[in-house]
Amino acid sequence: MASLAPPLRVCRGILKEIRALKGPDYQRSPAYSYVLEQFRKNQVTSEKLCRAQQESLHTASSYLSLLASSRLHSSLHSLYHRRGEQDAGDTAAMLGFRLPAQPGGKGWEE
């Protein structure tokens, strides 16, 4: 099993994603208070081995991954998904390619 990130890093990551979604008033959102409440509820000292804490940390790490992936997906979707038809030159330029100057050309002639 892969090692999990420290709980504080996971908590901060989830709160960062909430801040990115909700904007400046993120601290007033129910999601913010729920995440903090759950992390405080599942705190355990280092002398105590708690299976529930490991399970909740794994769930929180999975949730952080879901939030970050969803945010990245929506930014990529808005960048590359355009309404309507585009010609081949615009699509190639968007992806960093150049079309050949003439049919059958190699693409590097000017």
Order of alpha helices (4+ residues) and beta strands (2+ residues): alpha-alpha-alpha-alpha
